[in-house]
Amino acid sequence: MLSPQTVASGLLAASLCVPVAAAPPFFNPFMRHNLAATLGPQLSSGAALYTKSNSDFAKHDERWTQWNAPTFSAVVEPASEKDIVATIQYATSNGIPFFAQGGGHGYSGTLGIIQKAIMIKLQTNFGSALYNAHDKSVSVGGGAKYSVLAEAAYAAGRELTVGSCPCVGAVGGALSGGHGRLQGKHGLGLDALKSMRVVLANGTALDVSAEKNVDLWWGMRGAGQNYGVVVSATFNTFPETPGAMHYDGELILDGTQLEEVFEILNEMVPTWPAGLAFDVLFAAFPGSLDPVIVLSMIYAGPKREAAKYTHRFAALKGSLMFSENMYTWADLPFKAAGGSIAASCGTTKLRSTYSNNVRTFDPKIQRDAWNKYGEFLQAYPNANGTGVLWEIFGTQRVSEIPANASSYAFRDRVTMIGLLQFDYTDPSILPGIEAYGKAWRQQSIENSGWDDDKLYVYPNYARGDEPLDSLFGYEHWRIEKLRMLKKEYDPTDAFRGYHDVWSHPGKDHHGHSERGDLK
Ligand SMILES: Cc1cc2nc3c(=O)[nH]c(=O)nc-3n(C[C@H](O)[C@H](O)[C@H](O)COP(=O)(O)OP(=O)(O)OC[C@H]3O[C@@H](n4cnc5c(N)ncnc54)[C@H](O)[C@@H]3O)c2cc1C
C-alpha cells in the first residue's frame, strides 16, 4: 500500500479509519494487579515487562495510527513460547484483555475495542527470519517485518509475495491475505504459508498446517487474527525473478489527461501481466493543495519489457516527472515510489481508510472523484497527506487457487483495490472524513464494473464498519464455518479485536444482526 503524504513529499508521495464501535465497558481489574510482582516472576529472564510506571512507556506501545487504536496498560516482550503462554493465561485468569502486536500497522477501527490491554509485543524477540535450505522455506517469528522475511529469502536467491511496505508484519499481513506485487506469480502471502505455531486463548500451543489441525489451518488463512497468537510461521519461497532486478517507473501527471489514464488501465487489465504492479494515486504536494496523479509502476523483469506498459502513460501530456530505475527485489520496498513507502512507517498520526475493490474504471466517475478529492483538500488543508489509491497487481496465481482452499474469500475480486486513505492530525475533522469517505465508497460500489452492487473489501484494508460478508464472503457457509471454529478454538472471544467473526459491529446485507450467539 502506498502512502500519499510521503509520496507527494518523498517522490514528490498515506493512510486510514472512525469510531466503529465504542469500547465496551469492560470491568478492568488491571489496576489491582502489580504486574511486576505477579506476572513478572512467571516470565523468562530474556523477557521484558513495561507498565505505565515506566517513564518511557509511550515508546513501547507505539502504533502506526492513533485513530481508534487499541490502548495498553502494560507491554510484555516475550522471549519464549512459554512467556506467551504465561502472559495469556495471566491475562485471561485476571479478566484483562490482551493483544498480540506484530508489525503494529493494523488500522481497522475494530481494534479500538481493545482497551487497557496487555500488549504481547512480538517484534522484539520474535522478529527474525531463518532460511531453511533443506526445503527452501523461510521461518519467521510472529512479529517479523516484511523486510526481514524478504531479506532472508533474497539472500538465498528466492522470492515470495510480500507487501509493498517494509515495516508491516509479515504474519499480521498473511493472516488476512498478504497482498503484494508478486501475487500474480506466487499467490497471496497466505498461499505461501507452510505451517504456523499457534497459542490459543486457553494457553494450548498447536502446530497448524495442511496436515495438523486442518480446520484451524483453513480459518487462519484469511481470518487468522480471530483464533490465536502465531508464535512463528514458515513460508514457502520461489526461484527469484530471472536477472534478479525489478523495474521501477515513477510518473507524476498534472491530471489533465486523467480520463486517458483510466482508459488505458481498462484496456490493459484483461491481459495484465503477472509480474506487473501499479499504484495509481491522487496525492497533493506538501504545502500545496493541487492534486497530482502519481503512477508507481513496478515490473518483475527488464526495462525493455516494462516499457511496453509504462511508456504509454509517460507519453501522456501533463507529465511533471518521469524516472526509471532498476532495483533488487529486497531493495524495492525501500526505494520504490522515491522511498516514500518506507517513509510512511512513522507512528504518530491519525490515519484511516475506506476501501472497495473494482473490476473496471469509469473515467467520468474518476474525474468526479478527482474533483471531490480536490474539494476535500480545500476544505481540510491540514489533511493534505490524504490520497486516493488504486492498487492494480497481477491476479493469475491468486485466482488459480481454489476459493475454498482457505477462508480468504474474494480471489476473483482483487483486480483493482481502491483505498481512500486519510492522514490528519485534528480529530475534530472526523465528520468531514466520514461524509467524504462513505460517499467515495458508495460511488465506487455503484461503478465497480462487477455484475452486482456489492462491497468487496480486502480485510486488511477494511475500515471496520463494513458488513462481515463484504470481508469474508457472501456465501453463508463461510461465516458459519469461521464461527464454528471460533466456538471451538476461542470460545470466550478473547481474539475479538480484528474483524471479529463473532461480534463484528453492524448488519449483514440481509439486514440481520451480525452478533453471533457465543454459547
Ligand atoms: C503503511 C501500510 C502499508 C501496507 N501495505 C500492505 C501491503 O502492501 N499488502 C498487504 O497485504 N497489506 C498491507 N497493509 C495492511 C496490513 O497487512 C495490515 O494492516 C496488517 O494487519 C498489519 O499487520 P501488523 O502485524 O503490522 O499489525 P498489528 O497491528 O501488529 O496487527 C494487526 C492485527 O493482526 C494481529 N497479529 C499481528 N501479528 C500477529 C501474530 N503473530 N499472531 C496473531 N495475531 C497477530 C494483531 O493482534 C492485530 O489484530 C499495509 C498497512 C500499512 C499501514
The ligand as a MOL file (V3000), in Angstrom:
LIG
                    3D

  0  0  0     0  0            999 V3000
M  V30 BEGIN CTAB
M  V30 COUNTS 53 58 0 0 0
M  V30 BEGIN ATOM
M  V30 1 C 1.6650 1.6420 5.5030 0
M  V30 2 C 0.9440 0.3530 5.3080 0
M  V30 3 C 1.1940 -0.4100 4.1890 0
M  V30 4 C 0.5410 -1.6130 3.9860 0
M  V30 5 N 0.8180 -2.3510 2.8770 0
M  V30 6 C 0.2360 -3.5550 2.7080 0
M  V30 7 C 0.5300 -4.3690 1.5800 0
M  V30 8 O 1.3040 -3.9860 0.7240 0
M  V30 9 N -0.0840 -5.5700 1.4700 0
M  V30 10 C -0.9590 -6.0260 2.4140 0
M  V30 11 O -1.4750 -7.1260 2.2790 0
M  V30 12 N -1.2750 -5.2750 3.4950 0
M  V30 13 C -0.7020 -4.0570 3.6590 0
M  V30 14 N -1.0350 -3.2870 4.7270 0
M  V30 15 C -2.0920 -3.7670 5.6310 0
M  V30 16 C -1.5260 -4.7570 6.6430 0
M  V30 17 O -1.4720 -6.0390 6.0760 0
M  V30 18 C -2.4450 -4.8020 7.8730 0
M  V30 19 O -2.5300 -3.5200 8.4090 0
M  V30 20 C -1.9360 -5.8230 8.8870 0
M  V30 21 O -2.9410 -6.0270 9.8690 0
M  V30 22 C -0.6810 -5.3190 9.5630 0
M  V30 23 O -0.1270 -6.3200 10.3820 0
M  V30 24 P 0.8790 -5.8760 11.5340 0
M  V30 25 O 1.3720 -7.1180 12.1690 0
M  V30 26 O 1.8410 -4.9130 11.0080 0
M  V30 27 O -0.0770 -5.0570 12.5020 0
M  V30 28 P -0.5290 -5.2630 14.0240 0
M  V30 29 O -1.2790 -4.0450 14.3460 0
M  V30 30 O 0.6020 -5.6650 14.8740 0
M  V30 31 O -1.5290 -6.4810 13.8950 0
M  V30 32 C -2.7370 -6.3520 13.1760 0
M  V30 33 C -3.6740 -7.4570 13.6690 0
M  V30 34 O -3.0430 -8.7120 13.4530 0
M  V30 35 C -2.8160 -9.3840 14.6890 0
M  V30 36 N -1.4980 -10.0020 14.6380 0
M  V30 37 C -0.3400 -9.4850 14.1860 0
M  V30 38 N 0.6460 -10.3860 14.3290 0
M  V30 39 C 0.0830 -11.4810 14.8930 0
M  V30 40 C 0.5870 -12.7530 15.3000 0
M  V30 41 N 1.8710 -13.0770 15.1640 0
M  V30 42 N -0.2860 -13.6360 15.8360 0
M  V30 43 C -1.6080 -13.3310 15.9730 0
M  V30 44 N -2.1300 -12.1490 15.6210 0
M  V30 45 C -1.2840 -11.2450 15.0920 0
M  V30 46 C -2.8980 -8.3160 15.7550 0
M  V30 47 O -3.2880 -8.8740 17.0180 0
M  V30 48 C -3.9450 -7.3820 15.1640 0
M  V30 49 O -5.2390 -7.8780 15.4440 0
M  V30 50 C -0.4060 -2.0690 4.9430 0
M  V30 51 C -0.6670 -1.2990 6.0890 0
M  V30 52 C 0.0030 -0.1070 6.2680 0
M  V30 53 C -0.2960 0.7070 7.4850 0
M  V30 END ATOM
M  V30 BEGIN BOND
M  V30 1 1 1 2
M  V30 2 1 2 3
M  V30 3 2 2 52
M  V30 4 2 3 4
M  V30 5 1 4 5
M  V30 6 1 4 50
M  V30 7 2 5 6
M  V30 8 1 6 7
M  V30 9 1 6 13
M  V30 10 2 7 8
M  V30 11 1 7 9
M  V30 12 1 9 10
M  V30 13 2 10 11
M  V30 14 1 10 12
M  V30 15 2 12 13
M  V30 16 1 13 14
M  V30 17 1 14 15
M  V30 18 1 14 50
M  V30 19 1 15 16
M  V30 20 1 16 17
M  V30 21 1 16 18
M  V30 22 1 18 19
M  V30 23 1 18 20
M  V30 24 1 20 21
M  V30 25 1 20 22
M  V30 26 1 22 23
M  V30 27 1 23 24
M  V30 28 2 24 25
M  V30 29 1 24 26
M  V30 30 1 24 27
M  V30 31 1 27 28
M  V30 32 2 28 29
M  V30 33 1 28 30
M  V30 34 1 28 31
M  V30 35 1 31 32
M  V30 36 1 32 33
M  V30 37 1 33 34
M  V30 38 1 33 48
M  V30 39 1 34 35
M  V30 40 1 35 36
M  V30 41 1 35 46
M  V30 42 1 36 37
M  V30 43 1 36 45
M  V30 44 2 37 38
M  V30 45 1 38 39
M  V30 46 1 39 40
M  V30 47 2 39 45
M  V30 48 1 40 41
M  V30 49 2 40 42
M  V30 50 1 42 43
M  V30 51 2 43 44
M  V30 52 1 44 45
M  V30 53 1 46 47
M  V30 54 1 46 48
M  V30 55 1 48 49
M  V30 56 2 50 51
M  V30 57 1 51 52
M  V30 58 1 52 53
M  V30 END BOND
M  V30 END CTAB
M  END
